Amino acid sequence: MFDKLEAYKLHVGPAKCAVDLGDGSERGEYVNQDYIINKLGRSHRNINLMYCYYPLDKGWPGRASEVFKSPDVKFAWDYPYDDYFTYKGGIGGNTDGEPFTCMQDVRRHGQDVTLTLTIDCAVSDEHLIQIARELKPYGRMHLRINHEANGTWFSFNKRYSYQQVADFFVRFHNIIKKEAPNIQTIICIGDRSDKEPGKMDYEEEFKEAVKAADIWSGDYYLALNWGWPYTIAERKGKTHKREIVDDIYEANKFSLGRFCFLNGGKVKPLVISEFNADGDVTGPFDQAEMMKDFYMKVKKEEATWLTGITFYQFRDRGRLALEIEDPNNSEVGIEQPMLDTYREVINDTFFLPEMSSGDKAKLPIRLRWGSAEDSDGLEIPLDFSGNPVFCEVVFDEVGLNAIMEINGQWFYKKPGVDRIDLISAFYRKPLKGPQKLSFKLFAPPASGRNDSSQGDDWTVNYYTEIKKLPQFRIRFEPTETGKYSPWG
């Protein structure tokens, strides 16, 4: 153990371009954040969860593909309502199930939530007010309302005109701002129009929605088999495409320009809400290469006008993820070549959140968790004489919920756990000699929800008091050395 430890105040701020991750959709189940962080070595800014809300429909709240299962279905969106997991809250529902359990898992691991919600535009204000109030305790989350809204495939587009969809977005946005102003809304319509050169599709209809939204976005795929799972992508097929990295990059610049034009020249944050290359079209090796090329182009061009990229997704039943779901066991993921490449990308300094050290910390200290890109934690300097053989952090305050980083790798400690083994941080990045490292610690809410009793700023900040620093067991040689025989 170290006898005399000192801690310094630490602030985390936004990355030049944030990395976000999709987790669960019509193509795959939700994967818990313990597994993802252990696999990737770091947390993300936002985790995108995809749900639907069609409470006026027959069959609700059952999932569409289960309630309306039929051999006649030949396209993923041919059901009466969208085949996402269903939002279990709202009028007549409760907050005991999804997406709330997933949102809590995301936030307790030091990440923010993006909730993608396709929703029937016919629901009353009472439904929307109830949803806003249910989401209010989840901090600075993002709400992506009826994404790909200028498309043709989702139920809301089949039932309503583009103007009605746009007006609904503004109506829901205004309710959010009144009931839960801590939530930022995302409008997702970005991309070049094939119908009107020099514009995005249905700009005039969505003009007021663009002005209202807090964040602008589009969904972009370097390759995609949109016929999955009903068609196999083969040469001369008509349900897949492959794009060029430079073209997708330029399409985002174009969309930003059009969004700004519609907003009277004023800039708002732009994100890519879904991004990948589909292995159905490219195979696993081109898939990894194309994905990396795009991220590296964003870095090379210093495209800080693009504030975040959501990789779609972690695990998938098709070939559109870092892991493919094992068809024999849905709880098992089969790692793809892209996972190693993605791990490399998200640990590039351009995509890492900025960390800034402050004054020496005096205990007890009150730590503030605001979001994955605005929080205050602690930094503890540690001297290493070489690469460790054992490296553990030990907590007297076992009730603490914490995320921690050392040597570039992040770890999670839930309440009740008193010891975390950190040695895996030195597997891929062994120390080559004496080195000073810093141990970083932040304290997001253990329940995943903010606490209304903590003060007037409870919707945007969560506070945790630290009375005692953790201790460390670090050793640089095995417990016993030399040959060993059980017979002496």
ZIFEN-V557796 format. One record per run of one state. SS is the DSSP state (H for helix, E for strand, - for the rest). FROM is the first residue (numbers start at 1). LEN is the number of residues. If there is no record, write none. Layout:
ss	from	len
SS	FROM	LEN
SS	FROM	LEN
This chain:
ss	from	len
-	1	6
E	7	7
-	14	4
E	18	5
-	23	2
E	25	1
-	26	2
E	28	1
-	29	4
H	33	8
-	41	5
E	46	8
-	54	10
H	64	4
-	68	17
E	85	2
-	87	13
H	100	9
-	109	3
E	112	8
-	120	5
H	125	14
-	139	3
E	142	4
-	146	9
H	155	5
-	160	2
H	162	18
-	180	4
E	184	5
-	189	14
H	203	10
-	213	2
E	215	11
-	226	14
E	240	3
-	243	2
H	245	18
-	263	6
E	269	9
-	278	1
H	279	22
-	301	5
E	306	6
-	312	3
E	315	2
-	317	6
E	323	4
-	327	2
E	329	7
-	336	1
H	337	10
-	347	2
H	349	3
-	352	2
E	354	7
-	361	4
E	365	7
-	372	2
E	374	11
-	385	5
E	390	5
-	395	7
E	402	5
-	407	2
E	409	5
-	414	5
E	419	3
-	422	1
H	423	4
-	427	8
E	435	8
-	443	9
H	452	3
-	455	7
E	462	5
-	467	4
E	471	5
-	476	13
